[in-house]
Amino acid sequence: MTTTRAESTPVFPPAPDADAGTPRWLPLVAVAVTLVFWASAFVAIRHLGADFSAGPLSLGRLLVGALCLGVVATATRGVPRPTRREWVSLVAIGVLWFGIYNVALNEGEQRVDAGTAAMLIQLSPVLVALLAAVFLDERFTAYLGIGLALAFGGVALIGLSTSQSQGRDLLGVFLVLLAAVVYAVSLILQKPLMKRLAAVHVTWLACTVGAIVCLPFLPTLVEELRVAPTSSVLWVVYLGIFPTAIAFTTYAYALTHMSAGSLSVTTYLVPPITILLGWALLGETPAVAAYAGGVLALIGVAVARRKPRRVEHPPAPA
């Protein structure tokens, strides 16, 4: 596809004064918080696989997240008043990103090995970059393209080093791909909302919609909570507070200060962080190739974050 013109005006410009008075390092800190908590979610979900099935686990974390976000959002920012068009996007994000994404990814990871899942889900930054170029008029630069390719290569290397050939099935592959697609679409829908609504409000409302979508799993969740050990229940609470309530809010905040394409490529750092957390918390020792893949993913993200130089043309002679 063709890249957008450098001089074109974005369809959805940032909110007025979105960067005024904001330290340049603060959005980067928000991204770092998001990536660490999202990486920890993969470790927690792996730990909870024996006690909670995909749907009930999604509902449990979304209920906890929506409750925490509701308290914080109303106490600090008051009650949001989205327009009718904003409500359409919020409901779509809630259904897609918080509902379908969680259930599909949880179930998909039970059907395919972790390496295959990591490779498939990381197609989403590529989709985001392409969709942002089409619908948000963001530039698809050469640096972004090269960075995406390098980072995806790193994730693929991680995936190949941890894949088990007997651990794949077609439905699992489809579910993880579905999760990647709905994530990409949701991020594109969320970007325009950030020019008027607060990050915590967007996350709270979408998370609440996702919890409502997952309510059919409530009877099973109650049954699984009844027999699950206390430690596993506390892990579900952790998933609701940190990777859901906090991480999705910090990600939405970063989206107000960064383009959708450049922000999404940072998620390529999740697999390397997950490897480190798995080693530290679960005692999992990854293959040497996984470390090389992590380094390659870091390089790819660094390249994708580079901005093309602006060529200053001297004024034409009179």
KACORSUL-V408608 format. One record per pair of residues at least 24 apart in sequence whose ideal C-beta (glycine too) atoms are under 10 Angstrom apart, sorted by the first residue. I is the first residue (numbers start at 1). J is the second residue. Records with the same first field share a line. If there is no record, write none. Layout:
I=J, J
This chain:
1=130, 133, 134, 140
2=133, 134, 140
3=133, 138, 139, 140, 141, 142, 144, 145
4=132, 133, 134, 136, 137, 138, 139, 140, 141
5=137, 139
6=139, 141, 308, 310
8=137, 138, 139
9=137
10=132, 136, 137, 138, 139, 191, 259
11=135, 136, 137, 138, 191, 192
12=132, 135, 136, 137, 138, 188, 191, 192, 193, 194, 195, 260
13=137, 192, 195
14=191, 194, 195, 255, 256, 257, 258, 259
15=194, 195, 196, 197, 256, 257
16=195, 196
18=194, 195, 256, 257
19=256, 257
22=253, 256, 257
24=257
26=253, 254, 257
27=250, 253, 254, 255, 256, 257, 258, 263
28=254, 257, 258, 266, 305
29=250, 253, 254
30=199, 246, 247, 249, 250, 251, 252, 253, 254, 255, 256, 257, 258, 263
31=250, 251, 253, 254, 255, 257, 258, 263, 266, 267, 269
32=250, 254, 266, 269, 273
33=242, 246, 247, 249, 250, 251, 253, 254
34=243, 246, 247, 248, 249, 250, 251, 252, 253, 254, 263, 266, 267, 270
35=247, 250, 251, 266, 267, 268, 269, 270, 272, 273, 274
36=242, 243, 247, 269, 270, 273, 274, 276, 277
37=238, 239, 241, 242, 243, 244, 245, 246, 247, 248, 250, 251, 270, 273
38=242, 243, 244, 247, 248, 251, 267, 269, 270, 273, 274
39=243, 247, 267, 269, 270, 271, 272, 273, 274, 275, 276, 277, 278
40=238, 239, 242, 243, 247, 270, 273, 274, 277, 278, 281
41=102, 105, 238, 239, 242, 243, 244, 247, 270, 274, 277
42=105, 109, 114, 117, 118, 121, 243, 270, 271, 273, 274, 275, 277, 278
43=235, 273, 274, 275, 276, 277, 278, 280, 281, 282, 284
44=232, 235, 236, 238, 239, 242, 243, 277, 281
45=102, 105, 106, 109, 110, 235, 239, 243
46=109, 114, 274, 278, 281, 282, 284
47=231, 232, 235, 281, 282
48=106, 224, 228, 231, 232, 233, 235, 236, 238, 239
49=106, 109, 110
50=228, 229, 232
51=224, 225, 227, 228, 229, 231, 232, 233, 235, 236
52=106, 220, 221, 224, 225, 228, 232, 233, 235, 236, 239
53=103, 106, 107, 110, 217, 220, 221, 224
54=102, 103, 104, 105, 106, 107, 108, 109, 110, 111, 175, 217
55=99, 102, 103, 106, 107, 214, 216, 217, 218, 220, 221
56=103, 106, 214, 217, 218, 219, 220, 221, 222, 223, 224, 225, 228, 236
57=102, 103, 106, 107, 214, 217, 220, 221, 224, 232, 235, 236, 239
58=98, 99, 100, 101, 102, 103, 104, 105, 106, 107, 210, 211, 213, 214, 217, 221, 239, 244
59=99, 102, 103, 210, 211, 212, 213, 214, 215, 216, 217, 218, 220, 221, 236
60=211, 214, 217, 218, 221, 222, 224, 225, 228, 233, 235, 236, 237, 239, 240
61=98, 102, 106, 207, 210, 211, 214, 235, 236, 237, 238, 239, 240, 241, 242, 243, 244, 245
62=94, 98, 99, 102, 206, 207, 208, 209, 210, 211, 212, 213, 214, 215, 217, 239, 240, 244, 245
63=207, 208, 210, 211, 212, 214, 215, 218, 221, 236, 237, 240, 244
64=207, 211, 236, 237, 238, 239, 240, 241, 242, 244, 245
65=98, 203, 204, 207, 208, 210, 211, 237, 239, 240, 241, 242, 243, 244, 245, 246, 247, 248, 249
66=94, 98, 203, 204, 205, 206, 207, 208, 209, 210, 211, 212, 240, 244, 245
67=204, 207, 208, 211, 240, 241, 245
68=204, 207, 237, 240, 241, 242, 244, 245, 246, 249
69=200, 201, 202, 203, 204, 205, 206, 207, 208, 240, 241, 244, 245, 246, 248, 249
70=200, 204, 205, 207, 208, 245
71=204, 245
72=200, 203, 204, 245, 246, 249
73=198, 199, 200, 201, 202, 203, 204, 205, 245, 249
74=200, 201, 204
76=198, 200, 201
77=197, 198, 199, 200, 201, 204
78=198, 201
79=201
80=196, 197, 198, 200, 201, 202, 204, 205
81=197, 201
82=193, 196, 197, 201, 202, 205
83=196, 197
85=192, 193
86=192, 193, 196, 197, 201, 202, 205
87=205, 209
88=189
89=186, 188, 189, 190, 191, 192, 193, 197, 202, 206
90=189, 190, 193, 197, 201, 202, 204, 205, 206, 208, 209
91=189, 205, 206, 209, 210, 212, 213
92=182, 185, 186, 189, 190, 206, 209
93=182, 185, 186, 187, 188, 189, 190, 193, 202, 203, 205, 206, 207, 209, 210, 252
94=186, 202, 205, 206, 207, 208, 209, 210, 211, 212, 213
95=182, 186, 206, 209, 210, 212, 213
96=178, 179, 181, 182, 183, 184, 185, 186, 189, 206, 209, 210, 213
97=179, 182, 183, 184, 185, 186, 187, 189, 190, 206, 207, 209, 210, 248
98=182, 186, 203, 206, 207, 208, 209, 210, 211, 212, 213, 214, 244, 248
99=182, 206, 207, 209, 210, 211, 212, 213, 214
100=175, 178, 179, 181, 182, 183, 186, 210, 213, 214
101=178, 179, 180, 181, 182, 183, 185, 186, 210
102=179, 182, 210, 213, 214, 239, 244
103=175, 178, 179, 210, 213, 214, 217
104=172, 174, 175, 176, 177, 178, 179, 180, 181, 182, 183
105=175, 176, 178, 179, 180, 182, 183
106=175, 179
107=171, 172, 175, 176, 178, 179
108=169, 171, 172, 173, 174, 175, 176, 177, 178, 179, 180
109=172, 175, 176, 179
110=167, 172, 175
111=167, 168, 169, 170, 171, 172, 173, 174, 175, 176
112=163, 164, 167, 168, 169, 170, 171, 172, 173, 174, 175, 176
113=159, 162, 163, 164, 165, 166, 167, 168, 172
114=158, 159, 162, 163, 164, 167, 271, 274, 275, 278, 284
115=155, 156, 157, 158, 159, 160, 161, 162, 163, 164, 167, 168, 271, 286, 287, 290, 293
116=159, 160, 162, 163, 164, 165, 167, 168, 172, 173, 176
117=159, 162, 163, 167, 168, 172, 173, 175, 176, 179, 180, 271
118=155, 156, 158, 159, 160, 162, 163, 176, 270, 271, 274, 275, 290, 293
119=152, 155, 156, 157, 158, 159, 160, 162, 163, 176, 271
120=155, 159, 172, 173, 174, 175, 176, 177, 178, 179, 180
121=155, 159, 176, 177, 179, 180, 183, 267, 270, 271
122=148, 151, 152, 154, 155, 156, 158, 159, 180, 264, 265, 267, 268, 270, 271, 297
123=152, 155, 176, 177, 179, 180, 181, 183, 184
124=177, 179, 180, 181, 182, 183, 184, 185, 186, 187, 264, 267, 268
125=151, 152, 155, 180, 183, 184, 187, 260, 261, 262, 263, 264, 265, 266, 267, 268, 300, 301, 304
126=151, 152, 180, 184, 261, 264, 265
127=180, 181, 183, 184, 185, 187, 188, 264
128=180, 183, 184, 185, 186, 187, 188, 191, 259, 260, 261, 262, 263, 264, 265, 267
129=184, 259, 260, 261, 262, 264, 265, 304
130=184, 188, 261
131=184, 185, 187, 188, 189, 191, 260, 261, 264
132=184, 187, 188, 191, 259, 260, 261, 262, 263, 264
133=259, 260, 261
134=188
135=185, 188, 189, 191, 192, 260
136=187, 188, 191, 192, 259, 260, 261
138=188, 191, 259, 260, 261, 262
139=259, 261, 262, 307, 308
140=261
141=261, 262, 304, 306, 307, 308
142=303, 306, 308
143=262, 302, 303, 304, 305, 306, 307, 308
144=259, 261, 262, 265, 303, 304, 305, 306, 307, 308
145=303, 304
146=300, 303, 304, 306
147=261, 262, 265, 268, 297, 299, 300, 301, 302, 303, 304, 305, 306
148=261, 264, 265, 268, 300, 301, 303, 304
149=300, 303, 304
150=268, 296, 297, 298, 299, 300, 301, 302, 303, 304
151=265, 266, 267, 268, 269, 271, 293, 296, 297, 298, 299, 300, 301, 302, 303, 304
152=265, 268, 296, 297, 300
153=268, 293, 296, 297, 299, 300
154=268, 269, 271, 272, 290, 292, 293, 294, 295, 296, 297, 298, 299, 300, 301
155=267, 268, 269, 270, 271, 272, 293, 294, 296, 297, 300
156=271, 293, 296, 297
157=271, 287, 289, 290, 291, 292, 293, 294, 295, 296, 297
158=271, 272, 274, 275, 286, 287, 289, 290, 291, 292, 293, 294, 296, 297
159=271, 289, 290, 293
160=287, 289, 290, 293
161=275, 286, 287, 288, 289, 290, 291, 292, 293
162=271, 275, 278, 284, 286, 287, 289, 290, 293
183=264, 267
184=260, 264
187=251, 252, 255, 260, 261, 263, 264, 267
188=260, 261, 264
190=248, 251, 252, 255, 260
191=252, 255, 256, 258, 259, 260, 263
193=252, 255, 256
194=252, 253, 254, 255, 256, 257, 260
195=256
197=252, 256
198=249, 252, 253, 256
199=248, 249, 250, 251, 252, 253, 254, 255, 256
200=245, 248, 249, 250, 252, 253
201=249, 252
202=248, 249, 252, 253, 255, 256
203=244, 245, 246, 247, 248, 249, 250, 251, 252, 253
204=245, 248, 249
206=248, 252
207=240, 244, 245, 248, 249
210=244
211=240
258=305
261=304
262=301, 304, 305, 306, 307
263=305
264=304
265=297, 300, 301, 302, 303, 304, 305
266=301, 304, 305
267=297, 301
268=294, 296, 297, 298, 300, 301, 304
269=294, 297, 298, 300, 301
270=297
271=297
272=296, 297, 298, 301
273=297
